[in-house]
Amino acid sequence: MTDKTHDPALRSWVESANLPGCDFPIQNLPLGVFRTAENPHPRIGVAIGEFVLEAGPWLSRNNLNGYMGLSSEQRRDLRQQISRALEQGATEQTLIPQTDCKMLHRTMIGDYTDFYASIHHATNVGRLFRPDNPLLPNYKHLPIAYHGRCSSIVVSETAIRRPVGQLGEGRFGPSVELDYEVEVGAFLGPGNQIGEPIPIGEAERHIAGVCLLNDWSARDIQRWEYQPLGPFLAKNFSTSISPWMITIEALEPFRALPPEHDMPVLPYLRSERREAFDITVEASLRTAKMAAPIRISRASFASLYWTLAQMVAHHTSNGCPVRPGDLIGSGTVSGPAKENRGCLLELTSNGREPLSLENGEQRKFLEDGDEVTLTAYCERQGFRRIGFGQCSGRILPAAG
């Protein structure tokens, strides 16, 4: 094994990190920003087992933009230093229970772009509105995306206010078709200069890490406004992200081959590397009448038609600069089976087939009091399980 940080036999002096099923073993080492009641100053931490280790000796700023500006070699070296400090036999340091930490935005996000990279999602949604021609002609030629808004990106556990907007001609009011979208987000850096594309072979060096992302969507507002320029108010009211960034280095053992393309791609998007990652993503729902959430979908991130590297290469192919801390979303992660569908629009066929829950309730779309929680993990024989933590949000009534 060339990188000791991935060795499944590696153990930490933090005992909870060695337990089976732990989201944050020493093989993970995700980064985040937190504060506590005793010390309200934001600082960077490393999740290890049930605790947080302050990253001050390595990263002393109050956000991760500086980390994302490092080269991939510098990030790898830093990971190895942190791993050695937490390895069994190293000097034990003061830890903070995760339950005592208030998680904050990990970066100052300058730009946010949301892709549409799952061909299963694109096909399922296309069939709802264009049954004879579900995929638009350009889909297999380029990663499709839209630019989102950074000011409404919130950290997990932030409540989501039901948006209001135009619902049709002469109609304005609260959305009644509120939905979630299961996505994986990627933080970028160090980035490129304007006018200088990032080649596909260099793209992964500009991906610092990943997180869970829920791009909340108001389908009725979206249906009325999206022609001809795409999503606007139906999307920009809120986007939730999980608090811990899983570094791209932690995902190295979980590489996978992306699905084969039946349409040749242009050279700037062509790569022979294993650029997909075998990440399982799940969505759970807890209504106001439930004591505990129930899982309503599970899908594989590796099934996406376009990889993160292709997204970065395409994003910058016209010379668009990306900067440390910029965020891209994968788009809804869905698969071929109904249980793989990553949003209610798909699961309920646009509300025509309501989702039946175990307690007898049904959902076409989200109701006030509903809480959606996204989770994800990587599992592969011969390696420790890597967890992502959670990305959750509860729906509040519309303002006023």
C-alpha positions in Angstrom: 0.0 0.0 0.0 1.6 3.3 -1.1 -0.3 5.6 1.2 -0.4 4.6 4.9 -3.3 6.9 5.6 -5.6 4.4 3.8 -4.3 1.3 5.7 -7.3 -0.4 7.3 -5.0 -1.7 10.1 -4.2 1.9 11.1 -5.7 2.7 14.5 -6.1 6.0 16.4 -5.6 6.8 20.1 -9.2 8.1 19.8 -11.0 4.9 20.7 -14.4 5.9 19.2 -12.6 6.2 15.8 -11.7 2.5 15.9 -15.3 1.3 16.3 -16.9 -0.6 13.3 -19.3 1.6 11.4 -17.8 4.9 12.6 -18.2 7.7 10.0 -14.9 9.3 10.9 -12.1 6.8 11.4 -8.5 7.9 11.1 -8.7 6.9 7.4 -11.2 9.7 6.8 -10.0 12.9 8.6 -12.6 15.3 7.1 -12.3 19.1 7.7 -14.8 21.6 9.0 -15.2 24.9 10.8 -16.8 25.1 14.2 -17.3 27.1 17.4 -18.3 26.2 20.9 -20.2 27.9 23.7 -16.9 28.3 25.6 -15.0 29.7 22.6 -17.3 31.3 20.0 -14.3 32.1 17.7 -14.7 30.0 14.4 -11.8 27.6 13.9 -10.9 24.6 11.7 -11.3 21.2 13.1 -10.8 17.5 12.1 -13.5 15.0 12.8 -12.1 11.9 14.5 -14.5 9.4 15.9 -17.1 11.2 18.1 -14.7 14.2 18.6 -13.1 17.1 16.9 -9.4 17.9 17.0 -8.6 21.6 16.5 -6.4 21.9 13.4 -4.6 25.0 14.7 -1.1 23.5 14.3 -1.8 23.0 10.6 -4.6 25.4 9.6 -5.0 28.5 11.8 -7.6 30.5 9.7 -11.3 30.6 10.4 -12.3 29.1 7.0 -10.9 26.5 4.6 -10.3 28.8 1.6 -6.6 28.8 2.4 -6.5 25.0 2.5 -8.3 24.8 -0.9 -5.8 27.1 -2.4 -3.0 24.6 -1.6 -1.6 22.4 -4.3 -2.7 18.8 -4.3 0.8 17.8 -3.1 0.5 20.2 -0.1 -2.9 18.9 0.8 -1.6 15.3 0.7 1.3 16.2 2.9 -1.0 17.9 5.4 -3.3 14.8 5.5 -0.3 12.7 6.4 0.8 15.0 9.2 -2.7 15.0 10.8 -2.8 11.2 10.4 0.5 10.8 12.3 -0.8 13.1 15.1 -3.9 10.9 15.6 -2.2 7.5 15.1 -2.2 5.1 18.0 1.0 5.8 20.0 1.2 9.5 19.2 0.9 12.1 22.0 -2.7 12.5 22.9 -4.2 15.9 22.5 -7.3 17.8 23.8 -10.5 16.8 21.9 -13.9 18.4 21.8 -17.0 16.3 21.7 -18.9 16.8 18.4 -22.1 17.3 20.4 -20.5 20.5 21.9 -19.6 21.9 18.5 -21.7 24.3 16.4 -20.8 23.7 12.8 -20.4 26.7 10.5 -19.7 27.5 6.9 -16.4 25.9 6.0 -15.5 28.4 3.3 -16.3 31.8 1.9 -18.1 30.5 -1.2 -17.5 32.8 -4.2 -19.4 31.0 -6.9 -21.8 28.0 -7.0 -22.6 26.0 -10.1 -25.1 23.1 -10.1 -24.8 20.4 -12.7 -27.2 17.8 -14.1 -24.8 14.8 -14.3 -27.1 11.8 -13.7 -28.4 10.4 -16.9 -31.0 8.4 -14.9 -32.3 11.6 -13.3 -32.3 13.4 -16.6 -34.2 10.6 -18.3 -36.7 10.1 -15.5 -37.5 13.8 -15.4 -37.6 14.0 -19.2 -40.1 11.2 -19.4 -42.5 13.2 -17.2 -42.6 16.1 -19.5 -41.3 14.8 -22.9 -42.2 11.1 -22.9 -41.3 10.7 -26.6 -37.9 12.4 -26.2 -36.8 12.4 -22.6 -33.1 13.4 -23.2 -32.4 16.6 -25.0 -29.9 16.3 -27.9 -27.0 18.0 -26.1 -27.1 15.8 -22.9 -24.6 13.2 -24.0 -22.2 15.8 -25.4 -21.5 18.1 -22.5 -22.2 18.4 -18.7 -25.2 20.7 -18.4 -25.3 23.2 -15.5 -26.8 26.4 -14.2 -25.2 29.0 -11.9 -26.7 29.2 -8.4 -26.6 31.7 -5.6 -24.1 31.6 -2.8 -25.9 33.8 -0.3 -28.6 31.2 0.4 -26.2 28.2 0.9 -26.7 27.0 4.5 -25.2 24.4 6.8 -27.0 21.3 7.8 -29.7 21.6 10.5 -30.6 25.1 9.3 -34.4 25.2 8.9 -35.8 25.8 5.4 -38.5 28.4 5.0 -41.1 27.4 2.4 -40.6 29.8 -0.5 -43.3 31.9 -2.2 -43.4 32.9 -5.8 -45.3 33.0 -9.0 -47.1 29.8 -9.6 -48.7 30.6 -12.9 -50.4 33.5 -14.7 -51.7 35.9 -12.1 -50.9 33.5 -9.2 -48.5 34.3 -6.3 -48.2 32.4 -3.1 -46.4 29.6 -1.1 -45.0 26.8 -3.2 -47.1 23.6 -2.8 -44.6 21.4 -4.7 -41.5 21.8 -2.5 -38.9 19.1 -3.2 -35.4 18.0 -2.2 -32.5 16.9 -4.4 -29.9 14.4 -3.3 -26.5 15.7 -4.5 -22.8 15.5 -3.9 -21.0 18.9 -3.7 -17.3 19.5 -4.5 -15.2 22.4 -3.3 -12.6 23.7 -5.8 -9.1 25.0 -5.6 -6.5 26.2 -6.2 -8.1 27.2 -9.5 -7.0 28.8 -12.7 -6.4 32.2 -14.3 -9.1 33.7 -16.5 -8.7 32.6 -20.0 -6.7 29.4 -19.1 -8.8 26.2 -19.2 -8.0 23.4 -16.8 -7.2 20.2 -18.8 -9.1 17.0 -18.0 -5.9 15.4 -16.8 -5.4 18.2 -14.3 -9.0 18.6 -13.2 -8.9 16.4 -10.0 -6.0 18.5 -8.7 -8.5 21.3 -8.4 -11.0 19.4 -6.3 -10.2 19.8 -2.7 -13.0 17.7 -1.3 -16.7 16.8 -1.3 -19.8 17.1 0.8 -23.5 16.3 0.7 -25.7 18.9 -0.9 -29.5 19.3 -1.0 -30.6 21.7 -3.7 -34.1 22.4 -2.4 -36.5 23.0 -5.3 -39.9 24.5 -5.7 -41.3 22.6 -8.7 -44.4 24.7 -9.3 -42.3 27.9 -9.3 -39.7 26.2 -11.5 -42.3 25.0 -14.0 -43.6 28.5 -14.6 -40.3 30.5 -14.6 -37.7 28.3 -16.2 -38.4 29.0 -19.9 -36.2 30.2 -21.5 -33.2 30.8 -19.2 -33.5 28.0 -16.6 -33.9 27.9 -12.8 -34.1 31.1 -10.8 -36.3 31.7 -7.7 -37.3 28.0 -7.7 -33.8 27.1 -6.6 -32.1 30.1 -5.0 -34.1 30.3 -1.8 -31.9 27.7 -0.1 -29.3 25.0 -0.6 -28.1 22.9 2.3 -24.6 21.4 2.6 -23.2 18.9 5.2 -20.7 20.4 7.6 -17.7 18.1 7.0 -15.6 18.2 3.8 -14.3 14.7 2.9 -11.0 15.3 1.2 -10.4 14.0 -2.2 -7.4 12.1 -0.8 -9.7 10.2 1.6 -11.7 9.0 -1.4 -8.7 7.5 -3.3 -9.4 3.8 -2.3 -12.9 4.1 -3.6 -12.3 5.0 -7.2 -14.5 3.4 -9.9 -14.9 3.4 -13.6 -17.6 5.7 -14.8 -20.4 4.3 -17.0 -19.5 3.9 -20.6 -20.7 6.5 -23.0 -22.4 5.4 -26.1 -21.7 8.8 -27.7 -18.1 9.8 -28.2 -17.1 12.9 -26.2 -14.8 15.6 -27.5 -11.1 15.3 -26.6 -11.2 18.0 -23.9 -13.7 15.7 -21.9 -11.9 12.4 -22.7 -10.1 10.6 -20.0 -9.0 7.0 -19.4 -8.6 7.4 -15.6 -10.9 5.9 -12.9 -12.4 9.3 -12.2 -15.7 8.1 -10.7 -16.0 7.5 -6.9 -18.1 4.7 -5.4 -20.2 6.7 -2.9 -23.6 5.5 -1.7 -26.0 8.3 -1.1 -29.3 8.0 0.9 -32.2 10.2 1.7 -34.5 9.8 4.7 -37.7 11.6 5.6 -39.2 12.3 9.0 -42.7 13.9 9.1 -44.0 15.8 12.1 -45.9 12.6 13.1 -42.9 10.3 13.0 -40.6 9.5 16.0 -37.8 8.5 13.6 -36.9 9.0 10.0 -37.3 6.4 7.3 -35.1 5.9 4.3 -36.8 6.7 1.0 -34.0 6.4 -1.5 -30.5 5.0 -2.0 -28.3 5.5 -5.1 -24.7 5.3 -6.3 -22.7 8.4 -7.1 -20.5 6.2 -9.4 -23.5 5.9 -11.8 -23.4 9.5 -12.9 -22.9 10.0 -16.6 -20.4 12.9 -16.0 -17.6 12.8 -13.5 -16.4 15.6 -11.2 -13.3 15.9 -13.3 -15.3 16.4 -16.5 -17.5 19.0 -14.8 -14.4 21.0 -13.8 -12.8 20.6 -17.3 -16.0 21.7 -19.0 -16.7 24.6 -16.5 -13.3 26.1 -17.4 -13.1 25.1 -21.0 -14.0 28.6 -22.1 -11.4 30.2 -19.8 -13.8 30.7 -16.9 -11.7 31.0 -13.7 -12.6 29.0 -10.6 -11.2 30.1 -7.2 -10.5 28.4 -3.9 -13.8 27.7 -2.1 -16.0 27.7 -5.2 -18.7 25.0 -5.0 -20.1 22.7 -7.7 -23.1 20.4 -7.3 -23.5 17.1 -9.1 -27.2 17.5 -9.7 -29.6 14.9 -8.4 -28.0 11.5 -7.9 -30.4 8.9 -9.2 -30.2 5.3 -10.5 -32.1 2.9 -12.8 -34.5 1.6 -10.1 -37.4 3.4 -8.4 -35.6 3.1 -5.0 -32.7 5.0 -6.6 -34.6 8.1 -7.4 -33.1 11.1 -5.6 -36.1 13.5 -5.4 -39.8 13.4 -4.9 -40.4 14.7 -8.5 -39.1 11.3 -9.6 -40.3 9.2 -6.8 -43.9 10.3 -7.1 -44.0 10.9 -10.9 -44.6 14.6 -10.4 -47.2 13.9 -7.7 -49.2 11.5 -9.7 -48.1 8.5 -7.7 -47.9 9.6 -4.0 -45.2 8.1 -1.8 -46.7 5.8 0.8 -44.9 6.0 4.2 -44.8 3.3 6.9 -47.1 5.2 9.3 -49.9 5.5 6.7 -49.1 9.0 5.5 -48.5 9.9 1.9 -46.4 12.6 0.2 -46.6 14.1 -3.2 -44.2 16.8 -2.2 -42.8 18.1 1.1 -45.2 19.5 3.8 -44.4 21.9 6.6 -42.7 20.1 9.5 -41.1 17.5 7.2 -37.3 16.9 7.7 -35.1 15.5 5.0 -31.7 14.0 6.0 -29.1 13.0 3.5 -26.3 10.6 4.4 -23.5 9.0 2.4 -20.6 6.5 2.8 -17.9 4.6 0.9 -17.4 0.9 1.5 -15.0 -1.5 -0.2 -13.5 -4.7 0.9 -10.1 -4.2 2.4 -10.7 -0.6 3.5 -12.3 1.2 6.4 -15.7 2.6 5.8 -15.7 6.4 5.2 -18.8 8.3 6.2 -19.9 11.8 5.2 -22.0 12.7 8.3 -25.4 14.2 7.7 -27.1 17.0 5.7 -30.5 17.8 7.1 -33.2 20.5 7.0 -36.7 20.8 8.3 -39.4 22.7 6.4 -41.0 25.7 8.1 -44.2 27.5 6.9 -43.9 30.3 4.4 -43.2 33.7 5.9 -46.2 35.8 6.8 
